Amino acid sequence: MTIKDASYPAPAGAGLRGVHHSGTGPHGGAYVRPLITRHWHIIASLGLTTPLRVTVPLYALAPEHTGDETYPKLHMLYDSLAESGLPVIVAGDSAGGALAMALTIRARDEHCPLPDAVLLFSPCADATLTNPEIPVIEPRDPMLGSEGARWAMRRWAKDRPLQHPWLSPVNDSLRELPWICAFHGERDLLCPDARRMIAKAKAAGTDAEIHLFPDAFHVFVGLPQLPESRAALAHARGIIETVTAT
């Protein structure tokens, strides 16, 4: 796994805070596609105007590689950031959102320091893709197809059940987790399970919220010309500012 350390200068008036807080952002791409321009737009939007140093893991992709090869490396990366004792934010889009949740769930289960917030952009909450709402939404989804997504999920999971919380975080108890904020377009076949995950987290006592955009599609935040993208990223920056204010 390669690490990209996207260190941006702190905004005016922020002093040296830019090197004092960390974020890690596993990228999406259904576990089979590499980082692309849209991902860098999200990363830059969160790193250029906040006191955040963003670390981006470029993990090995399916079908040549599997999740079980990558999880230990992601855990080592997260632990190295959390050891500082300073605020840490975990973020991810699509499949990267599932990875961000997997990092957080594992940190809780292994009694490691939890991130201070989790930012999820069009996250995949259930790798089985069996939600009955998916066939209703899919004809309006210009980005994703359920058949191809299932193929990618199975290759990434290999011997790990798709229902495992690291692949399908909706199946976790979602108790005792940090602040979770998700952003989703409603023309995205992953949206119903993300709504379900956030509702379950709130019912479990976790501070969780989801912001829905009726006409937006999968990973819309990667297109800076969209007003929905600007609104979502502005809210995410507000969360980062709140978490890193101390």
N, C-alpha and C positions, 0 to 999 in steps of 0.2 A: 504494500500500500504506500502510495506517495502522499506527502503532505504539502499542500499549498498554504503558506502563511500570508494571508492578505492583510498586511499591516498598513492602515491608512492613517494619515495625520489627523490629530484631534481637531474638532471644529474650533473656531475662534472662541476664546474665553474658557476653553475646557482645560487649560493648563496641561499637565502630564497625564490626565485621566486616560488618554487613549491607549496607554500601555499597561493600564492597571486592571482591565477587565477583559475577559475572554469569551469568545463564542465559537462553537464548532457547528458546522453546517454540512451534514451529508447531503449530497445532491440527489435529485431524482433521475428518472429515465428508465423506470420499470426494472431496475437492476441490470439492464442489458445495454444501456446507452451511456456514453461519457458526458462529462460536463460540457455545456454549450453556452452560447452567448446569453441566452435568457437567464441561466443560472448566475452568470457573472453580474448581470444587472441587479438581481436580488441581493447578491453579496455586496456589491458596491453601494447599493441604496442603504444597506444596514451599517456598512462600515465607514463610509465617507462622512456622514453627518452625525455620528454618535461616537461616544468614547469607547468603542469596541474594537478589539483586535480579533479578526475573524480567521479561524483555522479551518481549512477545507480539506477533508480526507478524500483523496482520489483512489477509491477502493477498486479491487479487481472485480470484473463484471461476469455475470452469467452470459452464456451457458458454460463457458470455459471454467468458471469458478463458482463457488457457492457461498451462501451466507455464513456457514460455519467456518469457512476460512477467514472471513472478514471480521466477524464479531469480536474475537479476542484482540485484534489490532485496534479496533475502534474503542474497546474498553481501556486499553493501555493509553490511547490518546486522551480519552476523557479523564482518566485518573491523573494524568500528568498536568492537565489544566486545573482540575479540582484541588490538587495538592497546594496550590498557591493560597487557598483560603479566601481569595477574592471572588466577587460575583462571577458566575459562569452562566451563559445562556446557551441552550441547545436549540438548533433550528434545522428545518429540512423541508423540502418540497416533495410531494408525491411519494415515491418509494423512500426518499430521504426523510420524509415525515415519519414513516414507520420506523426507520433506523433511529431517528431522534427519540421516539417513544421507547424503543428497545433499550437505548442507552439509559434512559431515565428509569425504566422499570428495573433493569439490572442493578443500577446504583442503589435503588431502594431495597431490593431483595438481598443484596450483599452488604448492606449497611455502609455504603460509601456516601460521601457528601453528595447531596442532591443538587442539580442545577437550580438557579434562582428563578428561571422561567423557561418555558418550552414554546417556541414559535413554530407553527405548522402551516404550511402553505399547500392547499389542495392535498392533504395527506391521505395515504392509503391506510385505512383503519382495519380492513378485513380482507386478507389475501385470498379468501375463498371466492369472493365476488358472487355470492349466492343471494344477496339481498333481492327480494322480489321487486323492488323499485328500479333496479338496474335496467331491465328490458324496457321500462317505460321511458327512462331518461336517455338511453343509448341512441335512439334516432336523432336526438337533439344535441348530442355530444360530438363536436367537430374534431376532437383530439384523440379520444381513446376508443378502443374496441375491446369488449370483454374477452373475446376469444384469444386475441394476442396477449392481453394482459395476464390471463390465466396461464398461458404457456410460459411466459417469463417468470411468473411467481413460482411455478412448479420447478423450473430449472434452478432458480436461486435457492429454494427451500431444500431440494434434493430429499434427504431422509428425514428432515424435520417436518412434522405435521404443519400444514398450512394454518391450522387453528392455533398454533403456538402464539402466545402474546408478543413475542418478538417480531412475528410476521403479521399478526392480527391483533394489535393492541386493544381492540374492543373487547377481547376475551380476557383481558386482565381484570383484576378487581378494581383497578384505578384508584385505589385508596392510598392516602398518605403520599401523594405526589405534589410537586410544586405547581405554581401557576401555569396553566396551559391556555394558550390562545391560538385558535385555528381560523383560517380564512379559506372560504370555499365558494366557487361559482356553482350555481344550481343547474347549469348545463354540463355537469360533470358527473359521470356515472359513479365516481367515488364519493360523492357528496352524501348520500343517505347514510352510509356507514360512519362517516365522520360526524354527522349529526348525532347518530346513535352513541358513538363513543363519548362525545362531549356531554350528552345528557346523562350517561351512566357515571361519568366522572363527577359531575355535579351532585348526583344522587348519593355518591359515595363520600361526599364532603370535600372533594378537591375543588379548588378555585379554578374553574374552567369556563371558557366562553368560545363561541363560534360566531363569526361574522360572515353572513351570507350575501351573495351578490347575484340577483336573479338571472341576469343575462350573461354572466361571465362563465368561462370555460376552464378547462384544466390548466393549472399553473398560469393563470392570467396575470399574476403579479410580475411575470417575466417580460411583459410588454409595457414599457414606460409610457407609451402614448395613451394608454387606457386610463380613464378617470378612476375606474375601479382599482386598478393597480396602484395609482398614486394614493388613493384613500387607504387601502390596506397597508401599504408600506409606511405611511405616515403614522398609522395606529401602532404598527410594530415598533417603529422608532420611539414612540412615546413610552411603550413598555420598557424598551432598553434604557431610556433615560431614567425611568422610575427605578429600575433595578440597580443601575450603576450610580445613582445619586449619592450613595453613602461613601 
